[in-house]
Amino acid sequence: MSKDAIKAEEVLVKAPSAPNYIKFLFGGLSGMGATMVVQPLDLVKTRMQISGAGSGKKEFRNSFHCIQQIVAREGPLSLYQGIGAALLRQATYTTGRLGMYTYLNDLYKERFDRNPNIVDSMAMGTIAGACGAFIGTPAEVALVRMTSDGRLPVAERRNYTNVANALTRITREEGLAALWRGSLPTVGRAMVVNMTQLASYSQFKTYFHDGPLQMNEGIKLHFCASMLSGLLTTMTSMPLDIAKTRIQNMKKVEGKPEYRGTTDVLLRVARQEGIFALWKGFTPYYCRLGPHTVLTFILLEQMNQGYNKYILGKETSTGL
């Protein structure tokens, strides 16, 4: 058989794959679906990270006390304060990061005909995280401000009515560049989060599937891999998440910003509040990130499998 005939046969045999826009669409939808469930925990995490800033009085004893105080002062619906900004963040940030990672992951498998190793997965996760974070920073700024507004004295509240109002007012009152305030720690955090989360998920999934446990493809496999990935990601990314939150929520004092940058935040938090304050809000952060990771990956995998089965007519998954 000639080389041309072999190539033609390979083209016919090669299974169809989802177009790139589907990978980005599924990434955003999976993140938005997960956010609808865990938004209250994200709000609690933000409030606890801001609590005690500048060696101020500690507002909450723990996560449960924080929830009680929010509900008592602002009502139960306040737990979903900033949901519009949270969904916009997922529609930009998660669409970018998961879409890019899925695209790079599939491209790697096609090019090298094997699953990526841990170093390759970390590199792809870092690239995907940086791209998604830069796109999603404006929504992140709006989200942090909207979720933290209720803890301020009435006279100091920004009182954004919705995410569109927040973005419009930030641009008008502080300039367009303010929408990317804290972009450096946001991108840095996203690179750490995605390097850890996406790479560890891929590796945990491969280990559980091909290792001693021999777990079959399905929700059980996705759940186990994503829970361990969420725990590892929480431990590595929390200090940068606190720096991001403090910078995006800061106001000017006597015409000067409260913080000069990420390093200044980390050093001042450690000096004024103790080194372990860099992991302040660990419980709500993991309770938010863990389930969010689980739900995001499960939804993403199920959408990929459904698309492959009902649209492309094949049973194999092109998931992570």
Secondary structure, 3 states (H helix, E strand, C coil): CCHHHHHHHHHHHCCCCCCHHHHHHHHHHHHHHHHHHHHHHHHHHHHHHHCCHHHCCCCCCCHHHHHHHHHHHHCHHHHHCCHHHHHHHHHHHHHHHHHHHHHHHHHHHHHHCCCCCHHHHHHHHHHHHHHHHHHHHHHHHHHHHHHHHHHCCHHHCCCCCCHHHHHHHHHHHHCHHHHHCCHHHHHHHHHHHHHHHHHHHHHHHHHHHHCCCCCCCCHHHHHHHHHHHHHHHHHHHHHHHHHHHHHHHCCEECCEECCCCHHHHHHHHHHHHCHHHHHCCHHHHHHHHHHHHHHHHHHHHHHHHHHHHHCCCCCCCCCC
